[in-house]
Amino acid sequence: ELNPRYSPAFDNLGWLLMRRNKYDESLIHLNKSIELKPDNGWTHYMRSRIYFKKGDLQNALENAKTACKLGYKDACRDAKSYESQLAEKG
């Protein structure tokens, strides 16, 4: 059973579920982690990756931008990529 106030537990479970392509389940746990610790750039970045894998570029971009602002550098690169892809789609 997860400690309901320990955000890293939700991060870890969300990451494991993402690795198993269980994106909707993963988002539930990552969302809970963000509720507990909204300034965790890694969690926003993982959420952006899931939205990208689901084909939701707008949410992927929003989460990548948030992660970038929080100092997660990989997210800055991805945000630029998502912006380009959205621009191409029009």
DADAFEN-V121480 format. One record per backbone hydrogen bond with DSSP energy under -1.0 kcal/mol. NH is the residue of the N-H (numbers start at 1). CO is the residue of the C=O. If there is no record, write none. Layout:
# DADAFEN-V121480
NH_CO, NH_CO
This chain:
# DADAFEN-V121480
6_3, 9_6, 11_7, 12_8, 13_9, 14_10, 15_11, 16_12, 17_13, 18_14, 19_15, 20_16, 21_18, 22_17, 23_21, 26_22, 27_23, 28_24, 29_25, 30_26, 31_27, 32_28, 33_29, 34_30, 35_31, 36_32, 37_33, 40_37, 44_40, 45_41, 46_42, 47_43, 48_44, 49_45, 50_46, 51_47, 52_48, 53_49, 54_50, 55_52, 56_51, 57_55, 60_56, 61_57, 62_58, 63_59, 64_60, 65_61, 66_62, 67_63, 68_64, 69_65, 70_66, 71_68, 72_67, 73_71, 75_72, 76_73, 77_73, 78_74, 79_75, 80_76, 81_77, 82_78, 83_79, 84_80, 85_81, 86_82, 87_83, 88_84, 89_85, 90_86
